[in-house]
Amino acid sequence: MQSTPLSHPFVIKLLPTQQPSTSTTLLDLIDLASVKQGTSRMRRSSREWLVIRHKLTEQLYERPYDLSLYIDRARTHTQLRYPDLAAGDAYRALLLTDEIRDETGEYHEEASLALAGHCREDARSSDQNERFPRVLDEETLKCYQILTSSLTECGCLRTAWDFCSRGLALYTDDTELLKGRDTIRRQGKQLLYKDVDCVNDDTGDIQPNDLPDQGSARREVYPWNTYEPDRFSQESLDFLNAEMAKVAPKLEVKATFLPFLQETPTTASNGPSHPPRKQLGVFAKEPLLPGETILRETSLLAVNNRLHDSLCDACSTRLPSTHPETLQIAPCPDCEDTYFCSTECLQRAMESYHPAVCGLDMEAAGKEVERNETSEALYLLLLARVFAMAETTGAHPLELTEVKYIWGDFTENVDELVWQNLDRASTSEEASTLYPTFPKSLPFTFHQNISLPLHLLQKMSLNPYLTLRTHDLWIHNTLLSKFRGTASARLSPLDCTAEASAVHPMWCLANHDCDPNVQWEWGGEIRFWVRGRRVGGRAGGVGTGEEIRGHYCDVGLGVRERREWAVGSLGGLCMCERCRREEAEEAARGGKAA
């Protein structure tokens, strides 16, 4: 099914039939020299910066080891207010500087040749032996500068401090890095100390390990993302309903409207501040009785973080035993310690993902983690499973059926006025003050979003530079947005921590409500059944045409706790009828819902 790009106020729709050939560059439209020199915005519009980004990305496809191109694209992402993407590009460039300095590096020759091409453009010296180390040092400094400022802007202060310190160890007098260190120190004090005087003077200095490192990024359909399908087209609905019929014959997929999610508490008496959002939903085709099972679905996009426990590698169901002679299980014939609950699961795994990871320990990075890191580790393992599925099937990660039609709770309809104000900003400093006006609801850290995914690719023997078309950071962020909005989790009976997670593409289409009409459980398959009683004791049952509503949180909690629990999945505060009603009731009692 052909994907179509979503509308965006400043998207440059450079579809295959419109893209300029490599022989006719965009340099006639926009001079890229100012990007390389790090000059000001020159009053460019966001549309122009998107064209620059497109051109730099096309050049990276042709020259994948060119660290200078990564630095140029990082600066372009900075101008577009994507500091997370800027940090990703700067880190890739920094890794290439290490490769150049290490003669045994895997990409040493390719990266050195690419940099040598830029050295020929340096007119400050005719001696190539003098040019090369100088340009390499200058590009290395730029990497540290961009990583420091971008990670600070994302809120990853501890990692920003680390890169800043590493940069200052090499370039002790660099004013930009010194300024960056002061900014991190000031922001750290503001977060760690309540004493205003302590924040404004040199007392009460911070310890780097005390700095917060959990940041956030924009959660949106990127302007250049042409992989998101038109989910409301008849073609998409026909496909989804054909798939739904296989797992839930009494249900159908239709368009519906949901309340706009709020970033801050808003009392129900004030009403929603935005019009409803059009989304897909699941509806009953006929009356459904209390207790009736209405959906059974199995997914191979399922992972677990139990390194030595007896769980099926494909569907994560518990195994009775992992002894090879046990008839109930099917071991992989080519690798140790990988078991499946049935020959059917083994066959499906071999067809969809396992050949790409057979015999590898790539998933160990997300297993045996600290108790408070289990959820984040499961998201990383889901990303690894998608990498394996894409590699085995030959599909683009965003084209996989398991994720293609899932909505990642992206921020919709970013106010065009914000972009216009950004375009009017004459300096990067002025533009940076507008960044908070872009909603940032995607949890982001350097390790979880940037370094560990690159590590997984290398574990799979996939070159992270040659696979940029399928493994750019924005693609990974898009996948993580979809996982966070839809993935189910199962607790371990041993320690009550999350042991497994899965994305079931059909059940993911059911929307959340804090007064759900169905319940669900997940073992080897996910099962939906109609609730016998609704919240408050009302009788259960679902009528013809009524929307199926599941739940992403413990519906027995109060409105504050429910919203806090579900905000990561929803991308904002829940605005269902029950939440708005209870929020208004708390406000009337003098409390403040959150």
C-alpha positions in Angstrom: 0.0 0.0 0.0 1.5 3.4 -1.0 2.2 5.7 1.9 1.4 9.4 1.5 3.0 12.3 3.4 0.9 14.1 5.9 0.2 17.8 5.5 2.5 20.2 7.4 2.6 24.0 7.3 6.2 24.0 6.0 6.7 20.6 4.5 8.7 20.5 1.2 7.0 17.7 -0.6 10.0 16.4 -2.5 8.5 13.1 -3.7 10.4 10.8 -6.0 9.0 12.5 -9.1 9.9 16.0 -7.8 13.3 15.4 -6.3 16.2 17.1 -8.0 18.8 14.8 -9.6 22.3 14.7 -8.2 23.5 16.7 -11.2 21.2 19.7 -10.4 21.8 20.6 -6.8 19.8 22.9 -4.6 22.8 25.3 -4.3 21.1 27.5 -6.9 18.3 28.0 -4.4 20.2 28.2 -1.1 23.9 28.7 -0.4 25.1 26.0 1.9 28.4 27.7 2.6 26.8 29.8 5.5 25.7 26.5 7.1 29.2 25.2 7.0 30.7 28.4 8.4 28.2 28.5 11.2 26.8 31.9 10.4 23.5 33.3 11.6 20.0 32.3 10.3 20.2 35.2 7.7 16.4 35.5 8.1 15.8 32.2 6.4 12.4 30.6 6.7 11.7 27.1 8.1 10.9 26.1 4.5 14.4 27.0 3.4 16.0 25.1 6.3 13.9 22.1 5.4 15.3 22.3 1.8 18.8 22.6 3.2 18.2 19.5 5.4 16.9 17.6 2.4 20.0 18.4 0.4 22.4 17.5 3.2 20.7 14.2 3.7 20.9 13.4 0.0 24.6 14.2 0.2 25.0 11.9 3.2 23.5 9.0 1.3 26.2 9.6 -1.4 29.1 10.3 1.1 28.1 8.4 4.3 31.5 8.9 6.0 31.6 12.7 5.6 31.7 14.0 9.2 31.5 17.6 8.0 28.1 16.9 6.3 26.9 15.5 9.6 28.0 18.7 11.4 26.3 20.8 8.8 23.0 18.8 9.2 23.3 19.1 12.9 23.4 22.9 12.6 20.4 22.7 10.3 18.5 20.6 12.9 19.4 23.2 15.5 17.9 26.0 13.3 14.7 23.9 12.9 14.6 23.4 16.7 15.3 19.7 16.8 18.2 19.6 19.3 17.8 15.8 19.8 18.4 15.3 16.0 21.3 17.7 16.2 22.9 15.8 19.0 22.5 12.5 17.0 24.3 14.0 14.0 27.0 15.5 16.1 27.6 12.1 17.8 27.9 10.3 14.5 30.4 12.9 13.4 32.4 12.6 16.7 32.6 8.8 16.2 34.1 9.5 12.7 36.8 11.8 14.2 37.8 8.9 16.4 37.9 6.6 13.4 40.2 9.0 11.6 42.6 9.2 14.5 42.7 5.4 14.9 44.5 3.9 12.0 42.9 0.5 12.8 39.4 1.9 12.9 36.8 0.2 10.8 35.9 3.3 8.9 39.4 5.0 9.1 40.1 5.1 5.4 36.7 6.2 4.2 36.3 8.9 6.9 39.9 10.2 6.2 39.3 10.4 2.5 36.0 12.3 3.0 37.7 14.8 5.4 40.6 15.2 3.0 38.2 16.5 0.4 37.2 19.3 2.7 40.9 20.1 3.5 41.4 20.8 -0.2 38.9 23.6 0.2 40.9 25.2 3.0 42.8 28.0 1.5 44.7 28.9 4.7 47.6 26.6 3.8 49.0 24.9 0.7 50.5 22.1 2.8 48.1 19.1 3.0 49.9 17.7 6.0 49.2 21.0 7.9 45.6 21.3 6.7 44.4 17.9 7.7 45.0 17.9 11.5 43.8 21.5 11.8 40.5 20.8 10.0 40.1 17.6 12.0 40.6 19.5 15.3 38.2 22.2 14.2 35.5 19.7 13.3 36.0 17.8 16.6 35.5 21.0 18.5 32.3 21.6 16.6 31.0 18.1 17.6 31.6 18.9 21.3 30.0 22.3 21.0 26.9 21.0 19.4 26.5 18.0 21.7 26.9 20.3 24.7 24.3 22.8 23.6 21.8 20.3 22.1 21.8 17.9 25.0 21.4 20.9 27.4 18.4 22.1 25.4 16.9 18.6 25.6 17.3 18.5 29.4 20.0 15.8 29.4 22.3 17.8 31.7 24.5 15.0 33.0 25.5 13.8 29.5 25.8 17.4 28.3 28.2 18.1 31.2 30.2 14.9 30.2 30.7 16.0 26.6 31.4 19.6 27.7 34.1 18.4 30.1 35.6 16.1 27.4 35.7 19.0 25.0 37.3 21.4 27.5 40.0 18.8 28.3 41.0 19.2 24.6 40.1 22.8 24.0 40.6 24.5 27.4 40.0 28.1 26.3 37.0 27.6 24.0 34.5 30.3 25.0 31.5 28.4 23.6 32.2 25.3 25.7 32.9 27.5 28.8 29.6 29.3 28.3 27.9 25.9 27.8 29.3 24.7 31.2 28.0 27.8 32.9 24.6 27.2 31.4 24.5 23.6 32.6 25.6 24.6 36.0 22.9 27.3 36.2 20.1 25.0 35.0 21.3 22.2 37.3 21.1 24.5 40.3 17.7 25.7 39.3 16.5 22.1 39.3 18.4 20.9 42.4 18.2 23.9 44.7 15.3 26.0 45.8 17.5 28.8 47.2 17.5 31.5 44.6 20.7 33.1 46.0 22.4 29.8 45.6 21.4 29.6 42.0 22.7 33.1 41.2 26.1 32.9 42.9 29.0 30.5 43.0 28.0 28.8 46.2 26.4 25.4 46.4 28.1 24.1 43.3 26.7 20.9 41.8 28.1 17.4 41.4 27.9 16.1 37.9 26.4 12.8 39.0 23.5 14.8 40.7 22.5 16.4 37.4 19.3 15.1 35.8 19.7 13.2 32.6 16.1 12.4 31.6 15.2 14.9 28.9 12.4 15.2 26.3 12.0 15.8 22.6 9.3 16.8 20.1 6.9 13.9 19.3 5.6 14.5 15.9 5.3 13.4 12.3 8.5 15.0 11.0 7.9 17.2 7.9 10.1 14.9 5.8 8.4 11.7 6.9 6.7 10.2 3.9 6.1 6.8 5.4 3.0 7.6 7.5 0.0 6.3 5.5 -3.3 8.1 5.1 -4.9 6.1 7.9 -8.4 7.4 7.1 -8.4 6.5 3.4 -10.7 3.7 2.2 -7.8 1.7 1.1 -6.3 1.8 4.6 -9.6 1.1 6.3 -10.2 -1.9 4.0 -6.8 -3.3 4.8 -7.2 -2.8 8.6 -10.7 -4.3 8.7 -9.5 -7.4 6.8 -6.8 -7.8 9.4 -9.2 -7.2 12.2 -11.6 -9.9 10.9 -8.8 -12.4 11.5 -8.6 -11.7 15.2 -11.9 -10.1 16.1 -14.8 -10.9 13.7 -17.4 -8.9 15.6 -15.3 -5.7 15.6 -14.5 -3.1 12.9 -12.2 -0.1 12.4 -13.6 3.3 11.8 -12.7 7.0 12.2 -13.6 8.7 15.4 -12.9 11.9 17.3 -11.0 12.2 20.6 -10.5 15.0 23.0 -7.4 17.1 22.6 -4.8 16.1 25.2 -3.8 18.9 27.6 -0.2 19.6 28.7 -1.4 21.2 32.0 -4.5 20.6 34.1 -7.6 22.3 32.8 -10.8 22.1 34.6 -13.7 20.5 32.8 -15.9 23.6 33.5 -13.6 25.6 31.1 -14.1 23.0 28.4 -11.4 21.8 26.0 -9.1 24.5 24.5 -8.8 22.7 21.1 -11.2 21.0 18.8 -11.4 17.1 18.9 -8.7 15.1 17.1 -9.7 12.7 14.3 -8.3 9.2 15.0 -9.1 5.6 14.3 -11.1 3.6 16.7 -12.5 0.1 17.1 -16.3 -0.4 17.1 -18.8 -3.2 17.8 -20.5 -4.6 14.7 -23.2 -6.3 16.9 -24.2 -6.4 20.6 -21.5 -7.8 22.8 -22.4 -9.5 26.1 -20.6 -9.1 29.5 -17.8 -11.5 29.8 -17.7 -12.3 26.0 -14.2 -12.6 24.5 -14.1 -10.4 21.5 -10.4 -10.3 20.4 -7.5 -12.8 20.4 -4.2 -11.6 18.8 -0.7 -12.8 18.7 2.3 -10.6 17.8 5.9 -11.2 17.0 6.7 -7.7 18.0 7.1 -9.0 21.5 10.2 -8.9 23.8 11.2 -9.8 27.3 14.1 -8.7 29.6 14.6 -12.1 31.3 18.0 -13.3 30.2 17.7 -16.7 31.8 14.0 -17.2 32.4 11.9 -19.6 30.4 10.0 -17.4 28.0 9.3 -18.0 24.3 11.6 -15.8 22.2 8.8 -15.0 19.8 5.6 -14.3 21.8 7.1 -14.2 25.4 4.7 -16.8 26.8 6.0 -18.7 29.7 7.5 -22.1 28.9 7.0 -25.1 31.1 10.7 -26.1 30.7 13.7 -25.2 28.6 15.2 -28.7 28.5 15.8 -29.5 24.8 14.1 -32.9 25.2 10.9 -31.4 26.4 8.3 -31.9 23.6 6.3 -28.8 24.4 9.1 -26.4 23.3 11.0 -25.9 20.1 14.6 -24.8 20.3 16.4 -22.9 17.5 18.5 -25.5 15.7 21.4 -23.0 15.2 21.8 -21.0 18.4 21.9 -21.9 22.1 19.4 -20.7 24.7 16.8 -19.6 22.3 13.5 -21.4 22.7 10.0 -21.1 21.3 6.7 -22.3 22.8 5.8 -24.2 19.6 7.0 -25.2 16.2 4.6 -22.6 14.8 6.3 -19.8 16.8 9.7 -21.1 15.6 8.6 -21.0 12.0 7.1 -17.6 12.2 10.2 -16.3 13.9 12.4 -17.7 11.2 10.3 -16.0 8.6 10.1 -12.6 10.2 13.0 -11.8 12.4 15.2 -14.5 13.9 17.7 -15.0 11.0 19.0 -11.4 11.6 19.9 -12.1 15.2 20.5 -15.8 15.3 23.6 -16.5 17.5 24.0 -12.9 18.5 23.8 -11.5 22.0 22.5 -8.1 20.9 19.5 -8.2 23.2 21.8 -8.5 26.3 22.0 -4.7 26.3 18.4 -4.5 27.4 18.4 -7.4 29.9 19.5 -7.8 33.4 19.0 -4.1 34.1 18.3 -2.3 37.3 14.8 -2.5 38.7 13.9 1.1 37.9 15.2 0.7 34.3 13.1 -2.3 33.2 10.5 -0.3 31.2 13.1 1.7 29.3 15.0 -1.5 28.5 11.8 -3.0 27.0 11.4 -0.1 24.7 15.0 -0.6 23.5 14.3 -4.3 23.0 11.2 -3.5 20.9 13.4 -1.3 18.8 15.9 -4.2 18.4 13.1 -6.5 17.3 12.0 -4.0 14.6 15.6 -3.8 13.4 15.6 -7.6 13.1 12.2 -7.8 11.4 13.2 -5.1 8.9 16.5 -6.8 8.1 14.9 -10.2 7.7 12.0 -9.1 5.5 13.7 -6.3 3.6 11.1 -3.8 4.6 11.8 -0.2 5.8 11.2 -0.2 9.6 8.3 2.3 9.3 6.7 0.1 6.6 6.4 -3.0 8.8 2.7 -3.9 9.2 3.2 -4.2 12.9 3.9 -0.5 13.3 2.8 1.2 10.0 -0.8 2.1 11.0 -0.1 2.8 14.7 -0.5 6.4 15.7 2.4 7.5 18.0 0.4 10.1 19.9 2.2 12.7 17.9 1.6 16.4 18.5 -0.7 17.5 15.8 -1.2 20.9 14.2 1.7 22.8 15.7 0.6 26.4 15.7 1.7 27.9 12.4 2.3 31.2 14.4 5.1 29.4 16.3 6.8 28.6 13.0 6.3 32.2 11.7 7.8 33.6 14.9 10.7 31.2 14.5 11.2 32.4 11.0 11.3 36.1 12.2 14.0 35.3 14.8 17.3 36.9 13.6 19.7 34.9 15.8 20.0 31.4 17.1 19.7 32.7 20.7 16.4 34.4 19.9 15.2 31.3 18.1 16.1 29.1 21.1 13.7 31.1 23.3 10.9 29.8 21.1 11.8 26.1 21.5 9.6 25.7 24.7 6.5 26.6 22.6 7.0 23.3 20.7 5.4 20.5 22.8 8.0 18.0 24.0 6.4 14.8 25.1 8.8 12.1 23.9 11.1 10.9 26.8 14.7 11.3 25.6 18.1 10.4 26.8 21.4 10.3 24.9 22.0 6.6 25.8 18.5 5.3 25.1 17.8 7.3 21.9 21.3 7.7 20.4 24.1 5.5 21.6 22.4 2.3 22.4 20.4 2.0 19.1 23.7 2.5 17.2 25.3 -0.2 19.4 22.4 -2.6 18.5 23.0 -1.9 14.8 26.7 -2.8 15.2 25.8 -6.0 17.0 23.8 -7.0 14.0 26.8 -6.2 11.7 24.8 -3.3 10.2 26.9 -0.3 9.2 25.2 2.7 10.9 26.5 5.0 8.2 25.5 3.0 5.2 22.0 2.3 6.6 21.1 6.0 7.2 18.1 5.6 5.0 16.6 3.1 7.3 18.2 4.0 10.6 18.3 7.7 10.9 17.6 9.0 14.4 14.2 10.5 13.4 13.1 7.0 12.3 14.1 5.5 15.7 12.2 8.4 17.5 9.1 7.7 15.4 9.2 4.1 16.3 9.7 4.8 20.0 6.8 7.3 19.9 4.6 4.5 18.5 5.8 2.0 21.1 5.2 4.4 24.0 1.7 5.0 22.9 0.6 1.4 22.3 2.9 -1.3 23.8 1.4 -3.6 26.4 3.5 -4.7 29.4 3.3 -7.8 31.6 4.6 -8.0 35.2 6.8 -10.8 36.4 5.2 -13.0 39.1 8.6 -13.2 40.8 9.4 -9.5 41.5 6.4 -7.6 40.0 8.6 -5.7 37.6 7.8 -5.4 33.9 9.2 -8.6 32.3 7.8 -8.4 28.8 6.3 -6.0 26.3 4.5 -6.3 23.0 2.9 -4.3 20.3 -0.4 -5.8 19.0 -1.3 -3.8 15.9 -5.1 -4.5 16.0 -5.5 -4.0 19.8 -3.4 -0.9 19.5 -6.3 0.7 17.5 -8.6 0.6 20.5 -8.5 4.0 22.3 -8.1 4.7 26.0 -10.7 5.6 28.5 -10.6 5.7 32.3 -14.1 4.2 32.2 -13.4 1.3 29.8 -15.9 -1.2 28.5 -13.4 -4.1 28.0 -10.7 -5.8 30.0 -7.6 -7.4 28.7 -4.8 -9.8 29.6 -1.7 -10.8 27.7 0.0 -14.2 27.9 1.2 -15.6 24.6 -1.7 -13.8 23.0 -3.6 -10.7 24.0 -7.3 -11.3 24.9 -10.1 -8.8 25.1 -13.4 -9.5 26.8 -16.3 -7.3 27.7 -16.4 -6.0 31.3 -19.1 -7.4 33.5 -19.2 -4.1 35.4 -18.2 -0.5 34.5 -16.5 1.9 36.8 -19.0 2.8 39.5 -20.8 -0.5 39.3 -22.9 0.1 36.1 -23.8 -3.0 34.2 -21.4 -4.0 31.4 -22.0 -4.9 27.8 -21.4 -3.1 24.5 -24.1 -2.1 22.0 -23.9 -2.2 18.2 -21.9 0.8 16.9 -20.4 1.5 20.3 -16.7 2.2 20.5 -14.4 -0.3 22.2 -12.5 1.5 25.0 -9.5 -0.1 26.7 -7.3 1.4 29.4 -3.6 2.3 29.7 -3.5 2.7 33.5 -5.1 1.3 36.7 -8.6 2.7 36.5 -9.0 2.2 40.3 -6.7 5.2 40.9 -7.7 8.8 41.3 -7.5 11.3 38.5 -4.1 12.6 39.5 -2.5 9.2 39.6 -4.2 8.0 36.5 -3.0 10.9 34.5 0.5 10.6 35.8 0.6 6.9 34.9 -0.8 7.3 31.4 0.8 10.6 30.3 3.8 8.7 28.7 1.6 6.5 26.6 -1.0 9.2 25.7 1.5 12.0 25.0 -0.5 14.4 27.3 -3.0 14.5 30.2 -6.0 12.3 29.7 -9.1 14.3 28.8 -11.7 11.5 28.9 -15.1 12.3 30.3 -14.3 10.7 33.7 -11.0 12.6 34.1 -12.7 15.9 33.3 -15.6 15.2 35.7 -13.3 14.2 38.5 -11.0 17.1 37.9 -13.9 19.5 38.1 -15.1 17.8 41.3 -11.6 18.2 42.9 -11.5 21.9 41.9 -14.9 22.4 43.4 -13.6 20.9 46.7 -10.7 23.3 46.7 -8.1 20.7 45.5 -6.1 20.8 42.3 -6.0 17.9 40.0 -2.9 17.1 38.1 
